[in-house]
Every structure is written in C-alpha cells, then in structure tokens.
C-alpha cells in the first residue's frame, strides 16, 4: 500500500471530497463488522473471526477509489474479538494463546475494526451475545450492559452538536449507565479524528478519576469536526486490569527517540512505513517475530503505544459501542455501526427514568434549520 503523503489539502469534511472518503471508509467498516457478527456462532474460533474481519476490510477497500493507484488506504484498526471478561484489544496471531478459543452460546463478544481511505478513518465496534434471539433473549447483567451502551451512544450522538461541550457528554453518559446499574470504564478517552490520526487534540472522557476531573479541559464541539466515540460500560466498578494475554496491537506515537537496538529501529521503520499512525496488529507484519521483539524497546521508549489487553472480573458484563461521527452545521451523522439494537432480544429489567435524558433521546441528531425571517414591510 502507498505510504501517507506529508501534506494533503483539504483535510476537513467541509470539503465534499473528504466527506465522501470518510463515508466510503464507513461503508467498508460497516460491511466488515457485520460479516464478523454474522459469523459469531457457537464453535467459531477467535482467530478465524479476526481473519474474516481483516479480509473483509481488505476486500472492501480494494473496490474503493480504484482509479487512483497511489491512494493511501488500509486498516485503521485491526479486527479484535474480545470475549466475556476480556474487555478489549484482543487481536491474536495464530500462535497466540486463546487464538483458537471457540465461542459458546451465551458468550458476550465485542468486535472492533476500522478502515481508512486517504487517511480519513471510520472505526466500528459492537457487542453481541452468541445464540441470542427473541426466543432466547439476553437478560440480567448482560442485557443491562448492552442496553446502557446503546442508549449512551445514542445520547452522545445527539450531544456532539456544535456548541455543546465535552463535559456534558461525560455527565450524561454516566447518568445513563447508572440507570442500568453500570459504569463507564474509567479513563477511556474519545478523540477528535484528524487525517492520518485517530488521536486529535479534543477529547471526551466518559469516567474520569477524581484527579482527572479537576484537570480535564472543557472543550466545545464545532462544525466539520470528526470524533471517534469509544464507549465501554461495565456492571462492575468501572476499573479493568491488564490481562496476561499477550499484547498484539501497537500504534506509532509522536514521541521522538533514538532507538538503541537494531531490531527496535528496524521494527519502528517497518511499522511507520506500512501503517503510519494507525493501530496495527503484529499478525499483519511481514516478520511478526522480529516485530514483536522490536516493539519491546519501541513501547518502553514511548515511540510506540502498546494496546494492552484488558480484562474485567468474570462475574461482570461489559458492552462496547464504537463509532465515527461527523459533526456538521446540519447535525451529527454516525457513519459506522454494527447491528441495530433490538429490545425483543436484549431485555433489561432496568430503564431510564430521568425526564431530561428521555427528552434528549427523543430529539433528532439533525439540527432543524431556522426559518428565514421575513423582511420588514415598508412603512406606509
């Protein structure tokens, strides 16, 4: 694949060419995640599901912008499949422990993946329960977490409208999660997206620790911004811990450091050339063994960010909704999604009762245009 160009303009969705690239990437991601979801059946192996997602991303991208052979396009997030207490970032290689783990009916599965075209990325993440149906609905903690994540995501989309502020999103997400006996996972960040970068300057934190709440800056959403909403809720205390499963996802940071080892320098150069600043899985590298060795120094020195696999207590349930949202003068458009929430399948015995939040959820993500004022009639 072509490497990213150092300077590309225009770079915001105010320009139709940029907008169309975001939406095309969204179509690829949506198609890919739905293929993975459809394959999440009893007996399916995690590694095979990851391959379905990765292949669907590559196949979908191969049909987009075919006339421009030099256009930079590829994965914006490798397919990860995290089951039950494994919360996120599990994107194993074939040789990794648990890669051959088979799904069972009742398993809670979180899938995340993403594509980019010309550096304009669309990422999707969703949660399903294996074997769930109207005849065998999801209940209890699993239903509480999935419902909380769904309604919180709906609220976030409506709150991203221009002029609103990030800390209002924090407050409402916590209220909605609380209505279902859940908490957002602590310290998880949502970022403004930029071309070739999922971690823009503006941020939303959904469950800040006490010291973060005091120092986190209040920021206003503006037209033509793009946000990656990464929403996780748990029926537990809101804290996760690093799993013993091997880290497989990394991302280049903006830190500069002269790496000391040859394997570190080689790994950094290869990853930078192939993936730019997008997250990647070691399984996608030509020499996976060397890359894994090189990432030890790269992550230690901060030039690469390690996406450690996180886990929750086995007794709790975790749900994820991840999407890319476009903020425009006409409202907020969500360009990625998994499966539609179905209340006949997900049956929580809890509900939202706060009148203000219910009113918010009934509003449209679109912004109604104000009618043009009539010119004053001339005095007679």
PyMOL commands that set and color helices and strands:
alter all, ss='L'
color gray80, all
select helices_A, chain A and resi 16-39+46-62+140-159+166-179+210-215+262-275+282-284+288-300+355-362
alter helices_A, ss='H'
color red, helices_A
select strands_A, chain A and resi 73-83+86-88+108-117+120-129+183-184+189-193+203-205+226-234+241-242+249-252+280-281+304-307+310-311+318-328+331-334
alter strands_A, ss='S'
color yellow, strands_A
deselect
rebuild
show_as cartoon
